[in-house]
Structures are given as C-alpha cells and as structure tokens.
Amino acid sequence: MLCIALLFAGVLGLYLMFSAGQVIATRERLNNAADAAAYSAALWRARVMNYQAYANRAIVAQEVAVAQAVTLVSWARYFSAFTGTASALSAGYPPVASVLAVSRDLARGALELAEQAAGEEIPARTNYKQLLGASQEVMQRAIGTFALGAVANEVARASDPRFFAFVMPDAQADLPTRRYEGAERARLQRVVTDSLDGFTRGPRGLDLTLFPLPSLCFGNPLAGVDTWFQELHKRGGTTMAPDLERWEAADTHSLHNYVPVRGFLGIFRGCRRIESLPLGWGAAEAGVESGGPLQADPGGARFNAGAAGMAEAEMIARPVPGMAAYEGIAVVRDLDYGQLADPRFPISRVAVLARTEGAAARTANTLNLGAGRFRLTERFAGGRLWSLSAAQVYFRRPPTDSDRIEYASLYSPYWQVRLDEPTVAERALAQTYVR
C-alpha cells in the first residue's frame, strides 16, 4: 500500500510539475508578447508625434521660403529703382553714366527673374503646406485607441497566433493636441520669424552722413553740428502683416536734408530733417488679400516717406502673378498645453492587456493525460491566461545633447518610448476585463 501511495503521489507530482512548467512557459511568452505589444503601440504613437514635429518644421521652412521670395522681389525692385535714379543723376558725367546704365539694365533683368521665380515658387510652396497640414490630420487619426490596439494585436499574434492583445482605453493616456487657428497662429509666426536669416528679417538699414555735402543749416551756430550735413538713410525689412494673412517687404533709400525752422517774427527755432530726394524704392507682398497698401512698416521703411509711397504705388500697379496664392500663416497641430498636467514634460501611457486561451498552455489536462484521480484540471480566470504591460511616450533630447533643456512641443522630433510598470488604475481596469 505504501508503494502504491508513493507511486500515486509521484505520478501526481509529475503531472503537476509538467502542467506548472507549461503554464509558466506560456505565461512567460505571453508576458514578452505583451511587453512587445505595449512598446510597439507606444512607439507608433511616438513616431506619429515625431512626424507631426517634422511636418511642422517643413511648414516653417515653406513659410521662410515664401518670406525670402517676397524679400528678393522687394530688393530687386529697390535696386532697379536705385540704379535707375543713379543713372539719371549721372547723365552729366558720361564715363560714370555708361557704367550705371549697364548696372541699370542688369538690375531690370534681375528684377524680371526674381518676379518670375516668386510667381512660380509661392503657389507651389502654398500647395505643399496644405498637403503637410492634411497629412497631419490623417496621422493624428492613426494614434487613437483602436489604431494602437491593431498595432498591439498584430505584434502579439506575430509572437504566437493564439495570442490576442488590445490597448485599454484611458482618456488620460493620450497627449492632447489641437490645431492652432485664427489669431493663435501668431505662435507659429514667431517661430517662423525667429527662423529667418538676418537679411530677410532685417532691418536692412544704413545711415550715412555726407560730410562733403552741406545742409541748409550748415554753419548756423545756433544749430547742432549734426545738422550741418546731409544724410543718406536706407531702411527695409520683411514682416508678417498684423492679420497674419500676408508677407510684406519694403526697401527705401533717400537723401535727407536739414532746413531751418523759424517761428514768430522769424526767430530761429532749430533745424528740421526733411526727405529731399528718394533714391531707391521697392515693395512686395504675398497674400490672397494683396493689392493694397502695406499694413505694416517693414524694417521702418516709412522713415523715407516719399520713397515708401513710390514703393507702394509700384507694388499696387505691378502685382506679381502667383504671389496672391499665399494663404497666410499655416494652421498647424501642436500640444494642447491647457489640457496637460505637466506642460513642460508630459507623458503619455499605453496599457496593453494580452490573453490566450488556457488550452494554449498544453498542460497534462489539455493533452488528455491521466484519468480519474490522475486527471488534473486548471482553473484560469475566464479560462484564459492574461498579461498586463505598459509603456510611456515621453519627450527628451538625445543623451548626446543633454546640456540643453528643451520643453515638449510638436516642433522637435524628440518623442521616445520606454516600458513602465502598470499603475494601480491600470491594474484595476484590467481586472474588469479578466472577470
């Protein structure tokens, strides 16, 4: 009897060890599959976030290119007018006049090329901006709970066709984003302005006192020495109009004189600077509502009021075909900072629950080994094995560039992924599915 009892216990122990080993092995493979599924789903969300950042950077590049095109047209018009004025003023000096005449002709040719290039480039870049904005919305729909669940399940099934995984819904797990429209586009406008090169942004200015050329106040002991000579003033720059709907550029150059100002009974009251001769002028704009005067004062171009007026008149009279295709500062998607618990370093979580049927464990009971008292049955939750895994999506610059701290945004592609322990809330939510 003792031998029979020992034999019975040995057989049960053998069945138990075999079944426990199969369950442990299956559970370990399920855990690994759940980790891979959670990491992959979070990685997809991070890649979409990084795509949004790349798209925003590409949109910024298009805005910069449009601003540069407008700047070149304005500068080319200014230089054409300047060389034309210089050629006219030098008519009495044939050697100089001939050289300036060549410069004038070259400037006019460059102006034609600049206008033609801008007329073709601006519509193309505007269309590209629209495509980038549309792609952002398409990609945004690809990181919802359902889409991430499809990614997680595909990864789990690649590990074992009998596995199934899904992303648990959690309103707090996503990184809320939104489209910045209307006046909110000023945020993107500031980014674009900061990205402009020095020549485009301006100011394109020059102040020069012409000591060989006396003013009308020259030698007046009651006037300051700084008013005794005439001056050259160059002003110019490129800016976005206040309504954020068009880029404006202007360049002006004028000769200024100082004239005496007399008051009651002819008493001298000082000297006043006046714009005596406009030398060069040019202005350009890109926008659907173009065709009117400048809304802004790019680079202080109106300092030379006469030249600025001539630049505006030319801009209105000679619009460049194609520059009206520009539709204003783009609408882009960025983090909804008002909805973030931590606007500086927000974290998105992805919790994945994986399962497989208990039969996948291939225990002694599943394999129909043993009968009667030798039959061991398993009691899995819902007849299944379960595994919960979680991952984080976070924003951080690469370790090689750790000296600089940068807060989270959709302008830098620094969204990364790491596995994390499931939270108490995620475990509680998983229990509702297991039951």
C-alpha positions as CSV (number, residue, x, y, z in Angstrom):
1,M,0.0,0.0,0.0
2,L,2.8,2.4,0.8
3,C,4.4,1.7,-2.6
4,I,1.1,2.4,-4.3
5,A,0.6,5.6,-2.4
6,L,4.1,6.7,-3.2
7,L,3.6,5.8,-6.9
8,F,0.3,7.8,-6.9
9,A,2.0,10.8,-5.3
10,G,4.9,10.6,-7.8
11,V,2.5,10.5,-10.7
12,L,0.5,13.4,-9.4
13,G,3.8,15.3,-8.8
14,L,5.0,14.6,-12.3
15,Y,1.7,15.8,-13.8
16,L,1.8,18.9,-11.5
17,M,5.4,19.7,-12.5
18,F,4.6,19.2,-16.2
19,S,1.5,21.3,-16.1
20,A,3.1,24.1,-14.0
21,G,6.1,24.2,-16.3
22,Q,3.8,24.5,-19.3
23,V,1.8,27.3,-17.7
24,I,4.9,29.2,-16.6
25,A,6.4,28.9,-20.1
26,T,3.2,30.0,-21.8
27,R,2.8,32.8,-19.3
28,E,6.4,34.0,-19.9
29,R,5.8,34.0,-23.7
30,L,2.6,35.9,-23.1
31,N,4.4,38.5,-20.9
32,N,7.0,39.0,-23.5
33,A,4.4,39.4,-26.2
34,A,2.5,41.9,-24.0
35,D,5.7,43.9,-23.4
36,A,6.5,43.9,-27.2
37,A,2.9,44.9,-28.0
38,A,2.8,47.8,-25.5
39,Y,6.2,49.0,-26.6
40,S,5.2,48.8,-30.3
41,A,1.9,50.6,-29.8
42,A,3.7,53.4,-27.8
43,L,6.4,53.5,-30.4
44,W,3.8,54.1,-33.1
45,R,2.3,57.0,-31.1
46,A,5.8,58.4,-30.6
47,R,6.6,58.2,-34.3
48,V,3.3,59.9,-35.2
49,M,4.2,62.7,-32.7
50,N,7.6,63.0,-34.3
51,Y,6.0,63.1,-37.8
52,Q,3.9,66.0,-36.6
53,A,7.1,67.7,-35.5
54,Y,8.8,67.1,-38.8
55,A,5.7,68.3,-40.7
56,N,5.6,71.5,-38.6
57,R,9.3,72.1,-39.3
58,A,8.6,71.6,-43.0
59,I,5.8,74.1,-42.8
60,V,8.1,76.5,-41.1
61,A,10.6,76.0,-44.0
62,Q,7.9,76.8,-46.5
63,E,7.0,80.0,-44.7
64,V,10.6,81.0,-44.6
65,A,11.0,80.4,-48.3
66,V,7.9,82.5,-49.1
67,A,9.3,85.3,-46.9
68,Q,12.6,85.1,-48.8
69,A,10.9,85.2,-52.2
70,V,9.0,88.3,-51.2
71,T,12.2,89.9,-49.9
72,L,14.0,89.2,-53.2
73,V,11.3,90.8,-55.2
74,S,11.3,93.9,-52.9
75,W,15.1,94.2,-53.0
76,A,15.2,93.7,-56.8
77,R,12.6,96.4,-57.3
78,Y,14.6,98.7,-54.9
79,F,17.9,98.0,-56.7
80,S,16.3,98.6,-60.1
81,A,14.9,101.9,-59.0
82,F,18.2,102.9,-57.3
83,T,20.3,102.2,-60.3
84,G,17.8,104.0,-62.5
85,T,18.0,107.1,-60.2
86,A,21.8,106.9,-60.1
87,S,21.9,106.6,-63.9
88,A,19.7,109.6,-64.3
89,L,21.7,111.7,-61.8
90,S,25.0,110.9,-63.6
91,A,23.8,111.9,-67.0
92,G,26.2,114.8,-67.0
93,Y,29.2,112.6,-66.4
94,P,29.4,110.2,-69.4
95,P,32.0,107.8,-68.1
96,V,30.0,107.2,-64.9
97,A,26.7,107.3,-66.7
98,S,27.7,104.5,-69.1
99,V,28.7,102.2,-66.2
100,L,25.5,103.0,-64.3
101,A,23.4,102.4,-67.4
102,V,24.8,98.9,-67.7
103,S,24.0,98.4,-64.0
104,R,20.5,99.7,-64.5
105,D,19.9,97.2,-67.3
106,L,21.3,94.3,-65.3
107,A,19.1,95.3,-62.4
108,R,16.0,95.3,-64.5
109,G,16.9,91.8,-65.8
110,A,17.4,90.5,-62.3
111,L,14.0,92.0,-61.3
112,E,12.2,90.1,-64.1
113,L,13.9,86.9,-63.0
114,A,13.0,87.5,-59.3
115,E,9.4,88.2,-60.1
116,Q,9.1,85.2,-62.3
117,A,10.7,82.9,-59.7
118,A,8.5,84.2,-56.9
119,G,5.3,83.9,-59.0
120,E,6.1,80.2,-59.6
121,E,7.6,79.3,-56.2
122,I,4.9,80.8,-53.9
123,P,1.9,78.8,-55.3
124,A,4.0,75.5,-55.1
125,R,5.0,76.1,-51.5
126,T,1.5,77.0,-50.6
127,N,0.2,73.8,-52.0
128,Y,2.9,71.8,-50.2
129,K,1.9,73.5,-46.9
130,Q,-1.7,72.4,-47.5
131,L,-0.6,68.8,-48.1
132,L,1.5,68.8,-45.0
133,G,-1.4,70.1,-42.9
134,A,-3.7,67.4,-44.3
135,S,-1.2,64.7,-43.6
136,Q,-1.0,65.8,-40.0
137,E,-4.8,65.2,-39.6
138,V,-4.5,61.8,-41.2
139,M,-1.7,60.8,-39.0
140,Q,-3.4,62.1,-35.9
141,R,-6.3,59.7,-36.5
142,A,-3.8,56.8,-36.6
143,I,-2.9,57.1,-32.9
144,G,-6.3,56.5,-31.3
145,T,-7.1,53.6,-29.0
146,F,-8.4,51.5,-31.9
147,A,-5.4,52.1,-34.1
148,L,-3.0,51.4,-31.4
149,G,-4.9,48.2,-30.5
150,A,-4.5,47.0,-34.0
151,V,-0.7,47.5,-33.8
152,A,-0.6,45.8,-30.4
153,N,-2.6,42.8,-31.6
154,E,-0.5,42.4,-34.7
155,V,2.7,42.3,-32.7
156,A,1.2,39.8,-30.2
157,R,0.0,37.5,-32.9
158,A,3.4,37.6,-34.6
159,S,4.7,36.1,-31.4
160,D,2.0,33.4,-31.3
161,P,-1.1,33.2,-33.5
162,R,-3.1,32.1,-30.4
163,F,-2.4,35.4,-28.6
164,F,-4.6,38.4,-28.6
165,A,-3.9,41.9,-27.3
166,F,-5.6,45.2,-27.1
167,V,-5.0,48.7,-25.8
168,M,-7.1,49.6,-22.8
169,P,-8.9,52.9,-23.3
170,D,-7.9,55.7,-21.0
171,A,-8.8,59.3,-21.6
172,Q,-5.7,60.4,-19.7
173,A,-3.3,58.3,-21.6
174,D,-3.2,60.4,-24.8
175,L,-1.2,63.5,-25.4
176,P,-3.9,66.1,-26.3
177,T,-3.2,68.1,-29.3
178,R,-5.2,70.6,-31.3
179,R,-5.0,72.8,-34.4
180,Y,-3.9,76.4,-33.7
181,E,-6.1,78.6,-35.9
182,G,-7.0,82.2,-36.3
183,A,-5.1,84.6,-34.0
184,E,-3.4,81.6,-32.4
185,R,-1.3,81.3,-35.5
186,A,0.9,84.0,-34.0
187,R,2.8,81.3,-32.2
188,L,3.9,79.8,-35.5
189,Q,4.5,83.2,-36.9
190,R,7.0,83.9,-34.1
191,V,8.7,80.6,-34.8
192,V,9.0,81.5,-38.5
193,T,10.3,85.0,-37.8
194,D,13.0,83.6,-35.5
195,S,14.0,81.2,-38.3
196,L,14.5,83.9,-40.9
197,D,18.0,84.8,-41.9
198,G,19.3,88.2,-41.0
199,F,18.9,89.8,-44.4
200,T,15.3,88.6,-44.8
201,R,14.3,89.6,-41.3
202,G,16.1,92.9,-41.4
203,P,16.3,95.6,-40.7
204,R,18.1,96.3,-43.9
205,G,19.3,99.7,-42.9
206,L,22.1,102.2,-43.5
207,D,22.7,105.6,-42.0
208,L,25.5,107.7,-43.6
209,T,26.4,111.4,-43.0
210,L,27.6,113.1,-46.2
211,F,30.3,115.4,-44.8
212,P,31.2,116.8,-48.3
213,L,27.6,117.8,-48.8
214,P,26.4,120.6,-46.5
215,S,22.8,121.0,-45.5
216,L,20.8,124.2,-45.4
217,C,21.7,124.5,-41.8
218,F,25.4,124.4,-42.4
219,G,27.4,126.8,-40.4
220,N,24.5,128.0,-38.3
221,P,26.0,128.5,-34.8
222,L,22.5,128.0,-33.3
223,A,22.1,124.6,-34.8
224,G,23.8,121.4,-33.7
225,V,26.8,120.3,-35.7
226,D,25.0,117.1,-36.5
227,T,22.6,119.1,-38.7
228,W,25.2,120.7,-40.8
229,F,25.5,117.9,-43.4
230,Q,23.0,116.0,-45.5
231,E,22.4,112.3,-44.8
232,L,21.6,109.1,-46.6
233,H,19.1,106.7,-44.9
234,K,18.4,103.2,-46.1
235,R,15.5,101.3,-44.5
236,G,14.0,97.9,-45.2
237,G,12.8,94.6,-43.8
238,T,10.3,91.8,-44.2
239,T,7.5,91.1,-41.8
240,M,4.1,89.3,-41.5
241,A,1.1,91.6,-41.7
242,P,-0.8,92.1,-38.4
243,D,-3.7,89.9,-39.7
244,L,-1.3,87.0,-40.4
245,E,-2.5,86.7,-43.9
246,R,0.3,88.1,-46.0
247,W,4.1,88.6,-46.0
248,E,5.2,92.2,-46.7
249,A,8.6,93.5,-47.6
250,A,9.8,97.0,-48.4
251,D,13.1,98.7,-49.1
252,T,13.6,102.5,-49.3
253,H,16.6,104.8,-49.7
254,S,16.5,108.6,-49.6
255,L,18.7,111.7,-49.3
256,H,17.8,113.8,-46.3
257,N,18.5,117.5,-45.7
258,Y,18.2,119.8,-42.7
259,V,16.3,123.1,-43.2
260,P,16.0,125.9,-40.7
261,V,12.7,126.3,-38.8
262,R,11.6,129.8,-37.9
263,G,8.8,130.9,-35.6
264,F,7.2,134.1,-34.6
265,L,8.9,137.2,-36.2
266,G,11.3,135.0,-38.0
267,I,13.1,133.8,-34.8
268,F,15.2,130.8,-35.5
269,R,13.8,127.7,-33.7
270,G,16.2,125.0,-34.9
271,C,16.6,122.7,-37.8
272,R,14.3,120.0,-39.2
273,R,15.2,117.0,-41.2
274,I,13.3,116.5,-44.5
275,E,13.4,113.9,-47.2
276,S,14.8,115.8,-50.1
277,L,15.3,113.1,-52.7
278,P,14.1,109.5,-52.9
279,L,16.9,107.4,-54.4
280,G,15.5,103.9,-54.4
281,W,12.3,102.1,-53.5
282,G,10.7,98.7,-53.7
283,A,8.0,96.7,-52.0
284,A,6.3,93.3,-52.4
285,E,3.6,91.3,-50.8
286,A,2.3,87.8,-50.9
287,G,-1.2,87.0,-49.9
288,V,-4.8,86.4,-51.1
289,E,-5.8,89.9,-49.9
290,S,-2.8,91.6,-51.6
291,G,-3.2,94.6,-53.9
292,G,-3.5,97.3,-51.2
293,P,-1.0,99.4,-49.3
294,L,1.3,97.9,-46.7
295,Q,-0.4,97.0,-43.5
296,A,2.9,97.0,-41.5
297,D,6.1,99.1,-41.6
298,P,8.7,96.5,-42.6
299,G,12.1,97.5,-41.2
300,G,10.9,101.1,-40.7
301,A,10.7,101.7,-44.5
302,R,8.2,104.5,-44.0
303,F,11.0,106.6,-42.4
304,N,11.6,107.5,-46.0
305,A,8.0,108.6,-46.6
306,G,8.4,109.7,-50.2
307,A,10.2,106.6,-51.3
308,A,7.8,104.4,-49.3
309,G,4.9,106.0,-51.1
310,M,6.5,105.3,-54.5
311,A,7.2,101.7,-53.5
312,E,3.6,101.1,-52.5
313,A,2.3,102.7,-55.8
314,E,4.6,100.4,-57.8
315,M,3.6,97.4,-55.8
316,I,-0.1,98.1,-56.4
317,A,0.3,98.9,-60.0
318,R,2.5,95.9,-60.9
319,P,1.3,92.9,-58.9
320,V,3.3,89.7,-59.5
321,P,1.1,86.9,-60.8
322,G,1.2,83.9,-58.4
323,M,2.1,85.8,-55.2
324,A,-1.6,86.1,-54.4
325,A,-1.8,82.3,-54.0
326,Y,-0.3,82.6,-50.5
327,E,-3.0,81.9,-47.9
328,G,-1.4,83.3,-44.7
329,I,0.4,81.7,-41.8
330,A,-0.4,78.0,-41.8
331,V,-2.7,76.2,-39.4
332,V,-0.6,73.6,-37.6
333,R,-1.1,71.0,-34.9
334,D,0.6,71.3,-31.5
335,L,0.2,70.1,-28.0
336,D,-2.9,71.4,-26.2
337,Y,-0.9,72.8,-23.3
338,G,-4.0,73.8,-21.3
339,Q,-5.0,70.1,-21.1
340,L,-1.6,68.8,-19.9
341,A,-0.9,68.0,-16.3
342,D,2.7,68.8,-16.9
343,P,3.1,71.2,-19.9
344,R,6.9,71.0,-19.8
345,F,7.5,67.3,-19.7
346,P,4.2,65.5,-20.4
347,I,3.9,61.7,-20.5
348,S,1.6,59.5,-22.5
349,R,0.9,56.0,-21.3
350,V,-0.2,52.9,-23.4
351,A,-1.5,50.0,-21.4
352,V,-1.9,46.6,-23.2
353,L,-3.8,43.6,-22.0
354,A,-2.8,40.4,-23.7
355,R,-4.6,37.0,-23.4
356,T,-4.6,33.5,-24.7
357,E,-6.9,30.5,-24.2
358,G,-6.0,28.2,-21.3
359,A,-5.6,25.4,-23.9
360,A,-2.6,27.1,-25.3
361,A,-0.6,26.1,-22.2
362,R,-0.7,22.4,-23.2
363,T,-0.9,21.1,-19.7
364,A,-1.5,17.5,-18.8
365,N,-5.2,18.2,-18.8
366,T,-5.2,19.8,-22.2
367,L,-3.2,16.9,-23.6
368,N,-5.7,14.4,-22.1
369,L,-3.1,12.8,-19.9
370,G,-4.4,10.9,-17.0
371,A,-7.9,9.8,-16.0
372,G,-9.9,9.7,-12.8
373,R,-7.9,10.8,-9.9
374,F,-4.9,11.3,-12.1
375,R,-6.8,14.0,-14.1
376,L,-5.6,17.5,-13.1
377,T,-7.8,20.4,-14.1
378,E,-6.7,24.1,-14.2
379,R,-8.8,27.0,-13.2
380,F,-7.7,30.0,-15.2
381,A,-9.5,33.4,-14.9
382,G,-12.2,33.1,-17.5
383,G,-10.5,30.1,-18.9
384,R,-7.6,32.2,-20.1
385,L,-4.1,33.4,-19.3
386,W,-3.7,37.2,-19.0
387,S,-0.8,39.6,-19.0
388,L,-0.7,43.4,-18.5
389,S,2.0,45.6,-19.8
390,A,2.5,49.4,-20.1
391,A,4.8,51.8,-21.9
392,Q,5.4,55.5,-21.7
393,V,5.8,58.1,-24.5
394,Y,7.9,61.0,-23.3
395,F,9.9,64.0,-24.7
396,R,13.6,64.3,-24.2
397,R,16.6,65.4,-26.2
398,P,19.1,62.8,-27.2
399,P,21.7,61.9,-24.5
400,T,24.5,63.4,-26.7
401,D,22.7,66.8,-26.5
402,S,21.8,66.7,-22.8
403,D,23.5,70.1,-22.0
404,R,20.4,71.9,-23.3
405,I,17.0,71.6,-21.7
406,E,14.0,71.7,-24.1
407,Y,10.4,71.5,-23.2
408,A,8.0,69.3,-25.0
409,S,6.4,70.5,-28.3
410,L,5.5,69.3,-31.7
411,Y,8.3,71.3,-33.3
412,S,11.1,68.9,-32.2
413,P,11.1,65.2,-33.0
414,Y,12.4,64.0,-29.6
415,W,9.5,61.8,-28.6
416,Q,10.8,58.5,-27.2
417,V,9.4,55.3,-25.6
418,R,10.2,53.2,-22.5
419,L,8.4,50.3,-20.8
420,D,6.9,51.0,-17.3
421,E,5.2,49.3,-14.5
422,P,1.4,49.3,-14.8
423,T,-0.3,51.7,-12.5
424,V,-2.9,50.8,-9.8
425,A,-5.6,52.3,-12.0
426,E,-4.5,50.2,-15.0
427,R,-4.5,47.1,-12.9
428,A,-7.9,47.8,-11.6
429,L,-9.2,48.4,-15.2
430,A,-7.6,45.2,-16.3
431,Q,-9.5,43.3,-13.6
432,T,-12.8,44.3,-15.1
433,Y,-11.8,42.6,-18.4
434,V,-10.4,39.5,-16.6
435,R,-13.6,38.9,-14.7
